[in-house]
Amino acid sequence: MFNTSLLRCALLAIGLLSFSGPLLASGGDGFSENPFAPEYHVPQAELPGYAGGKLGIVVPSFWRIYHVLAYRALTGHPLSKTELATLKVDGFKVGDYVGGWQNASDDTSGVGNWKKARASVKGAAPVEVGIEADIGEFSTILNCPADAFERAAKTLAQRLAANGQQLAAAWLAGQDAVFANCSPVVEQNLRGTSPLVRPLVLPPALPAKAPVWLQKDYAYQRAAAHFYGGRYTEARAQFLAIAGDSASPWQPVGKYLAARALIRSATAVPREPQTDADKRAFKDKLEQARAELVAIAPGYAPAHALISWIDVRARPDERRGVLSAALAAEPVTAASVQMMTDYLVLMDRLDAEHKLTAAVDPVTAWIGVMQAGAYDPYTDNPAKDAAARRSAALAVARTQWDLRHEPVWLVALLTNAGVTDLRPAERKAAAAVKADSPAYVTLQYHLARLALAEGRAANADSIVTALLKGSGAASTRNRLLRMKMVTAPTAEAALAAAPRVPAEQEGEPIPDEGKAKAEPRFDGDLREHLERHIPLATLARLKAALPTAEQHDTADLIWTRAVLLDQHDIATAITDEVSAGRATTRHLYERYKKAATPQAKHDAALLVLANAPELVPRVSMDRTDLERGGSYWSCYDRETGADGMGKTSPAFLSADERTQAEKEKAQLLKLPRRTSYLIPLVIEWAKKNKADPEAPKALHFLVAATRNECGAGAAKEGAPNYSKMAFEFLHKQYPKSEWTAQTRYYY
């Protein structure tokens, strides 16, 4: 009788779940997100509400799975908690992470399970087993996934129980040979070549008078060895022979495995097909495999999954239309997990061709429109490129809104709209959406954003204030508070919006942290506003009203800007506070405080700045400012939030304060790199004050600083080498100084 349990073991033992190449899932690893308002995902604690229709603010930069969930909610198909649990959304992925590299090599699964199973055969010598194989051009594939080893372990247990130690040992010798092909050693001179011929290890000859079952297993193991060894043509021929062998227990799956070998021959390559001929050959192989699988699918369910996998790669447009229609409205079941994974892969591939917005199916087009305005730092001109994408997306959104008048397209329209883009009827429609609609908060947020951009801060503030009165998820509240800091009519109201509650716990909680009073937390927009928009005099006046945790850095900022702008009355007033806790340089601050003339103040400040590289004017906020200001001071810049609120001047500032802030910023941006500014001035000062012991020390620190600051390295052709200049002056004027002895190089 045919053993279906053993069949499942065998199928998985040859790695049917292993496919080459990365499978993107509309996201990526290694992202650092804002803990208060994550840019790419919805926090797990908020996800049930979000998927259930309480969307809050739908963000353009969200990974696409969250846009799929938003589309469902906006079109009347929110997910229940049970459906969401079935989907298992985690970051940019859905479902369980099965058969991956880590699981395959883990001691508690994959290879680990196989080694434990082998130990049950007496006399079996330990072996080392790998999981990945070179396929040329310095590329590797996961050749043998976790299930291959786990199912082989179960098969061995069955063979041992049914046939005893001696025959199980013969079976094990064959299987060891199969797995020797998982990660073969490739000669160095073959690496980097394509196609790469990997060494092949075949099962040893069977003992005389081997039973029939072992002979049939042997034929299967030889085919599997060829499969893992990259001989897909031979593997396919052997699987077809098994399919024609009525005496083999593997006959029912022979055709399936032969189709799988054909698929692997097309996909286990270093890169996707490049030429038209290669693309046709790739598609022809997949279509042939598909036809074979369709023929056996009525009697063999696994063939259905493989047909879907082929359609994703060989018939992407057709498959995407089927998947998007199902995922947009149908109830979520266990089958939806793979469907969603396939759909996300298809969107990634369409996005690589910049065709998401132009997709025929409305779900994909809507997601493309929503993501059009997301900031992409990897393009040559992020702002310009985003504007172009947003303009094209706006046209699509308007066409769909005019055609359908559905809230989902109204959300897309307002998400991409600039100050002059909306028609009166569109504004009216957005304002008329009721508070119980999943679209409400997003639409109100963008109405406030547009009002703010149009100079109607009071109107924007009333919208934001009303939204904040609702309970709201933490990430949505934090986004609204970012806007509130801009729309607030007074500094006090703006600062009241600064404290935030993280939307997601960062790292492991500290034991018993709840017993102590938690310190308030602040997003980056507070410092962004302080550093970018507030003029010096206003900053000095507001400092005492700032959160305690922010006052120290602000005092440093005020003092540094004040001495660089020659506003010594402001700097003197704050010198004691800045010098607190700086024992090694306190005497320099005292010298500055006691200086009686502007020139003396200036000279004393030079010494402080030379000894304190942490003192930075922090005026530059983005790459545009850096390009405009050259290698400004220490090339400091701060990542601004994707919502642009940090770049928007707060409403509580007067016109005169805004003008003054821009004037000061322009003066500070004219400064060169820190050491390029300080070294010439310190040398000139030292020429007049040769006996001052602070001179060699300051020069020593400045020479050392040139190696580590932004833009360090060889000076541009024709530019002064300030480090060399300071080094030579130091060694000439102060040859016996301890600081000179410590300054051995200028490069």
N, C-alpha and C positions, 0 to 999 in steps of 0.2 A: 504494500500500500504506500502511496506517495505521502511523505512526511512533510506537511506544510510548515510545521515549526522549524524543522531543519532547513527548509527552503528559505525561510526568512533570514535565518542565521547566515546562510551562504550568500544570499544576495547582498546583505550588508557587509559581509566579510570581504567582498571585492571592492568595496568603496564606492557604491553607486551614488552616495551623497557628495562625493568630492568633485568639485568643478574648479578649473583654474581661473585666475583673475580675481580682482577685488569686486565685491558686490556692494556698490554704494547704496545708501539708504537715505538719500536726501539729507545728509548731515555729515559730520566728521568728528574724529577724535581730536583731543588736544586743544579744545576751545576753552578760553577763560571767559566766564560770564559774570555779569553784574549780579551779585547775590540778592540785591533788592528788587531788581526787575530784569530777570534773565532775558537776554536778547534772542536766544535760539529755542528755548523750550518752555513749556508750562510746568511749574513745579509739581511734583507728585501729589502734594497735599491739595493742590488746587485742581488737579486734573479731572476728578469726577464731576465737579461743578462745571468746568469748562466744556467737557465732552457732553454734559447734560444740558447745555444751552446757556449757562451763565458765563458768557465768553469774556466779559470785561473788555479790554482793549486787544484786538487782534493785531499783532505786530508783523510788519512786512518781513522781518528777518527770521521769523520762526521757521524751524525745520518743517518740511512739507507735511509730515504726518499731522501736525497741529493745524495746518490749513485744511487738510481733509476733514478733520473733526469739526472745524469751524464751518466749513461748507455744509456739512450735514446738519449742524444745528441751525444755520441760517436758512436752510431750505426745508425745515420741519422734520428732520430725521435725527434728533439727538440720540446719543447712546445711553442706555441704561448702565447702571453700575456693573451688572452681570456681563453685558456686552463689552464694556471697557476692560473688565478683568480677563475676558477671553482674548482680547486683542493684545494685552500685555505690552503697553506702550512704555518704552524705557529709553529716554534720550531721543535719538533719531531712529531707533529701531523698534520693531514689533516682534512679538513672539519670543520663544526660547532661543537662546544661542546654542545651537546643537552642532556637533561634529566639527567644532573649530580647532584651531591649532593648539590652544591651551588644553582643551579637553582631551585631545588625542595623546598628548605627551604627559598628562597628569598621572601621578603615582596612584591616585584613587580611581582612575578611569582609564580608558584607552590602553596604552602600552602597559600601564601598571596592572590592569586586570589580566592581560594576556600573560604577563610574566608569572603571576600567581597561578594561573591555570596550568601553565607548562610544568610547574613544580609538582603537579599531581602525577606526572609520568615518571616512573622510576628511572634514574640514570640520565635524565635530560640535563645536558650541560647548559649553564646560563648563556643567554645571548643578548646582544644589544640590538635594539630595533629603533629605527628612525621613522619619521612620518612625512618628510618633505623630499621632493626630487627636483633636481636641476632640469630645466627645459630649454636652456640656452639663453644667451644675451643677459646673463647674470640674473635670470628670473627663476623662481621656484614655485611649485604648486604644493598644496596639501594633498599628497598622493594617497595616504592611508589615514582616513579619519578615525575618530574614536570608536564609532560603531563597528568598523572593520575588526578591530581587536576584541571588542567586547563580545561580538557575535561568534568570532572564531573560538573564544574561550568557552562559550556555551556549547558550540559544536563539538569541541574536544571532550568536554564532559560527557556528552551523549555517546560519543564513539568509545570512550573509555568504559562507560557503564555497560554498553551493549556488547563489546568485543574483547575487553581485557587489555592488559598492559602491553603485550607484545605488538599487537596490531595497532593499538593507539600510538605506540612509539613510531611505527612506520608512517601513520597518518601525520604525526607531528613533524617528522622529518620533511615531509612534503610541504606542510604549512610553513615551517621555518624558511624553506626556500622561497615560498611565495612572498613572505614578508621581508626577505632579504632585498627584494626589489623596491621596497617602499622608499628607501633613501640610500641609493647606491653611491659609492665613492666614484667620482668622475675624475679622470686624469686632468691635471692642470691645463695641459695644452688643448683640451677640448672645451674648457669653460669659455663662455662668451660666444660660442659658435651657434649657429642656427641653420638647420635643425641639429639638435644635440642627440647623439646616439648614446643612450645609457647602457651600461653593462647589464646583461641578463643572467639571472640565476634560475635554473629549472629544478623541479623536484627530482631527487635521486631515483634511480630505477627501483621498481618494486621488487620485493622478494619473490622467489619462485612460488608458483601456486597461490598467489595472492587472491583472496576472495573477490567475488564480482563487485561487491559494494566498494571495496578499496580501489579496484581498477577504475570504476566510474568516478570515484572521488579524485583519483589521480588525474584523469582526463580534465576534470573540472579545475584542479589545482594548476595544471599546466596552462590552461587558458587564463586563469587569474594571474599567474606569474607573467605571462606575456602582456596582460593588461597593465599591471603595475610597472612592468619594465618598459612601457612605452611602445610595444609592438602591437599597435591596435589592429592592423590588418590581419596579423596572425591570430590575435585574440578573437577577432570577429569570426574568422573562418572556423576556429575551434568551437566557439559557442554555437555556430550554425550546425556543425557536425553533431554537437550534443543535442541540438533541437531535433535532429533527424534520427537519433538513437532511441528507439522505443524501449530499450532495456535500461536506459539511464534514468535515475530518479530526478535528474536535472532537466530532462527534456522539456517540461512545460515552460521553463523560463529561458531556454536557449535563445529563442528569437529576441526576447527582451534584452538579454545580455549582449547579444550581437548588435542590437540597435544602440545600446549604451556604449559599446566600443567605438561605433561609428561617430557618435556624438563626441566622445573623448578625443578622437583623432582630429576633430575640428576645433576643439576648445583648449586642449592642453598645449598651447603655443605661447611664446613670450609676449606677444602683443596681438591686438585685433588686426584683422586683414586690412591692408593698406591699399592695394591696387584693385581695380575693378575685377580683374580675373580672380584674385584671391577672395574677394567678397562673394563672387558668384560660386566659387568652389565651396566656400564656407556654408553658404545658404543651401547649395545643392545637397551637401551631406546632411544638414539638419532636416531638410525637407524629405530626403529619403528615409532617414530614421523616423521621422514623424509618420510617414505612410506605413511603415512597418509596425509602429506602435498603435496606430489607429486600428490596424487589422486584428491585433490581439487584445485591445483595450476592453471589449465586451466581456471577456473572460478573465481579465487580470487587472485589478484596480490600480496597482502602482503605475501602469502605463499612462493613466490619465494625468498624473502629476508631471510625468516627464514630457507629455505632449504640451502641457501648459508652459513648462520651462523652455521648450523649443520655440513656442509661439512668441514668448517674450523676446527672443533673440532673432528669430527668422521672420516674424510677422508683427513687428512692434506696434505699428499704428492700429492694426486690427485688434490686437490683444489689449492695447491700452484703452480703446473704446469700450470693449467688453468689461474690462476691470473697473474703469471709472464709473460706468453706469451702475454696476452692481454695488460698488463700495459707497456710492453716493446715497443710496436709498434702501438697499436691502438689509434685513436684520443681520447682525454680526454673528457668525458661527465659527467653529474651529477652522473651517476651510478659508475663512476670511483672512487669517493670519498670513498664509502664503500668498493669497491674492494681493494683500496690501504690500507685502514685501516686493512682489513682482511689479506692482504699479509704481512704487517708489523708485525701483531700478529703472523702469521705463522713463520716468520723468527726469531722472539724472541724465540719461542718454539724450533725451530731447533737449534738455537745457544746454548740453555741451554744444548743440547746434544753434542755440539761441532761438528756439522755436516754441517755447512753452506758451507764450502769449497768443501765438497764431494757431494753437491746437484746435481741432474741430470739436472735440468733446468739451462741454462747458466746464467740467470740474478742472481739467488741466489748464484750460485757458484762464479760469478765475485765479488759480494758484499762481500762474505766470504773471497775471496782472498785479496780484497782491505783492509779489516779491520784486516787482520791477524797480521799486524805489529803494530797495534795501541797499545799504552802503556796501560796496565791494572794494576793499583796500588793495586788491591785487591787480586792478586795472591801471593803465598808465595815467588816466585822469578820472579818478573816482567820481568827483562831483559832476563833471561834464557827462560822463557815461551814464550816471544815475539819472540825470535830467533828461537825456535822450530816451532812455528806457521808460521813464515815467510818462513822457509825452506820448509815446506809442501806446502804452498801456491805458492811458486816459481815454484815448480814442476808442479802444476796444470796450472799455467799461461803459462808456457813454452809449455806444451802439447797442450793447446788450441791455442797458437800463431802458433806453428808449423802446426797445423791442419787447421787453418782458415786464418792466416795472416791478422787479423783485428786490427785496431788501439786500440779498446777497450781492447784487451788482451795484446797489447804491453804496454799500460799504467799500467795494473796490473803487468806485468813482471818487469818493471823498478821500480815501487813503492816498490817492495819487494827485489830488487837486492842489494847485497852487493858488495864490491870492486872486488871480484874474481868471481862473479856469471855470468856476461853477456858474451855471445859469441861475437866475432867481428861482425858477421852478424847482431846480434840483436842491437848492438850499431849503426851500420851503418843504419839500418832500422829506429831507433829512430831519428837519426840526419837528416834523409831524409824527415821526415814528414814536410809538408809545414806550413807556419805561419797562414794560414786561417783555419787550422784544429782545432776542439775543443780539440784535444789531444796535440797540440803543446806546450803550456806553461808548462803543467805537465811534458811532456817528456824532455823538455829543462832543467827544474828545476832539475830533477833527474840525467840528464847527468852532470850538474854542481855539484850536490851533490857527485856523484861518483868520478868526477875529483878531488874534494877537498879531499875526503877520500884517494885518491891515491897519494896525495902530489902534484897535479898539480893545485895549487891555481890560477896561472895566467890564465890558461885555464878556470877554473870555473868563475873567475872574468869577463872575456870577455863575457861569456854567460849571467851572471847576469846583466852586464851593458847593454847589448843589449836588454834584456827583460824589463829592467827599462825604456828604451826609449819609449816603448809603453804606451798607456794611462792606461790601466789596472784598475781593481777594487781596492779599497783601501786595502782590506784584502790580495789580491794577491801581491800588491806592498809592503805591510808590511812584508810579508813572504820573499820576495826577498831582502828587506833591511836587514832583519835578517841575510841572507846569505852574503850580501855585507859587513857587519861588519866583517865577517870572511875572506872573499876573498880579501878585499882591500889591496893593496900593501903598503900603508902608513897609519900612525895613523890618519892623517888629513882626508884621504878619508874614513876611518872607522868611525870616529866621525861625518862626514857629513851625514852618513847613519842613525845616531841615532834618529833624530827627526821624529816623526810619526804622521799621521792623523788617529784618531780612525775610525774604519770601521763602528762603530755603536754608536749612541748617548747614553751616560750613564745617566739615570735618566732624570729629567725635565730640559730643557735648562734654564739658568739663564737669567732673563729679561735684555734686552739691552746689552747682553754680546758682541754683535758684534761691539759696539761702542768703546770698549777698545781693545788694541792690545792683541790678544790671546797668552798666554804663550805656548812655545813649549811643546809637550808631548813626553814621552819616554816609550818604552816598557821595560820589565824586562831584556832583553838581555844586555843592556848597563851596568847595575850594575853587572850582572852575569859575564861579561868579566872582568870588573874592579876588582872584588873580587876574581875570580877564576884564571885568567891567567896572570895578569900583576904583575911583580916583584916590590918590594917596591921602588927601585930607579927610575924605569921607571914611576911608578905611580906618584911619587913626581914631576917628570919632566913634565908629561902630564896634571897635575891637572889644570893648568891655561888655557889649551885649551878645557877643558870640558865645557859642557853647565853650565851656571850659577846655575841653579836649582840643579845640581848634585855636585857642588864643596864643599858644606858644609859637606855632608855625606862622601865624599871622603877624606876631610881633617881629619875627625874623624877616618876614617879607617887607613889612613897613620900614624897618631900619635899613635894609639893603637898598630898597628903592629910594628912600629919602637921601642917603648919602650919595648915591649915584646921580640923583637929580639936584644935588646941592640944596636940599630943603632941610638944613641942619637943625632948625628949631624942632621939627617933627622927630628927627632921629635922636636928638639929645634927650627929649622928653621920655623916650622909651628905652634908652641905653641900659639903665639898671635892670630892667626886666629881661632884656636880651642877654645880658652878661651873666644872669643868674644860672648857676650850674655849669659855667664854663671857667673852671678854676685856672687852667693853663693860659687863657687869653684875657682874663679879667683885667689885668693891668693895662692891656691895650685899649679896652673899652674905657677905663678910667682916664687914660691919656686923651682919648677922643672927647670925653665929657668935659675935661678941664681945658681943652683947647679954646683959646679966646678969639681967634679970628677965623673967617671962612677958609683961608688957606691952611691954617693949622688943623682945622677940622678935616679938610680934604686929605691932608697928609696922614693924619692919624687913622682915618677911615681906610686908607690904602693898606696899612699894616694889618688892620683887622681882617680885611677881605683876603689878603695874602695868606693869613694863618687859618682862615675859616672857609674852606671850599663849600661847606654846606649852605653858606649864605648866597642865595640865588634870587635874582629879581623876579623870576617866574612869570614873565609877561607873555611869552610865546605859548600858544595853545595848540597849534596844528601845523601841518607841513607847509601850508600856504604861507603862514607867518614866517616860518623858518627860511623858506626860499626867498621871501622878500627881505629878510634881515640877514642873509648870509649865515655865517657860523656864529650866530648870536650867543654871547656869554658862554653857557655850557650846553648849548643845543637842547635846552629843556623843552619838552612839549608834553602835553597831557591829552590822552585820548578823550575825545568828547563823546557824549552819549549819542546813540543813533537817532534819538528824537530831536536833536538840535537845540534842546532847551538850554544847554550850557553855553551856547553861542549867542543866545538872545539876551539883550540887555534888560535887567529887571525894571519893571514899570515904576518902582518907587524912586528911581533916580531922575533928577531934573535934567533938562536939556544942557544946562551948563556943566553938570557933573559928567554927562556922557561926552561932551566935547573935551573936557579936561582929561578924562580917562584916555581918550584916543590920542591926545597930544602927548601925554606921558608915555603911552605905549610906543608911539613913533620915536620918541627920544631914546627909549631903552633899546628898541630894535636896531638902532644905529650902532650900538656897541658891538665890538668884535668879540671873538672868543675870549674867555675869561683871562687866560694868561697873556694873550696878545694885547689886552687892554692894560693889565696890571704891570707887566714886566717893564715896559718903557717908562712908566710913571714912577715905579719904585727905584729904577736905576737913576733917574733924574733926581729923585729925592735923596738917594744914597750919596750922590756926588756932593751934595750940599751938607750931608750929615754923616760923614765917613766914620765918625767915632761912635755912632749910635749902634749898640749891640743888636738891635732889632733888624738892621739892614741885612747882614749875611743870613740870618735865619729866614727872613722873608724870601730872599732870593733862592735859598735852598728849597723851600717848600714850593715855590713857583716852578723851578726846574723839574722837580718830582711830579708836579701836577700835570705837566705837559704830556706825560706818558699815558695818562689815564683818561683825560677829558675827551669829550666828543670831538671827533675830527683829528685825533692824535695820529702822528705818523709824519712822513716826509712832507716838508713844506712845499707849497705849490711853487712852480718855477717863477722866479722873480720876487717872491714874497719873503719878507724878513724871517730869519730863523730866530725867533725870540728865545727859545730854550738855549741855543748856543750863545746868544748875546748875553743872557743872564749868567750862564756858566763861565764864560770868559771874564766878565766883569767881576764875578765873585772870586775867582782864582787870582786875578790880578790885584784886586784891592784888598782882599782879606785872605792872604795865603796861609795864615796861621790859625784861622778860625776853626773851631770844632765843626761848624756847619759846612765849611769848605771841604774839610776832610771827608765828610759824609756824602758830598756831591761829587761822585766819581765819573759820571757820564752826563751828557746832555741829550742823549738819544735813547 
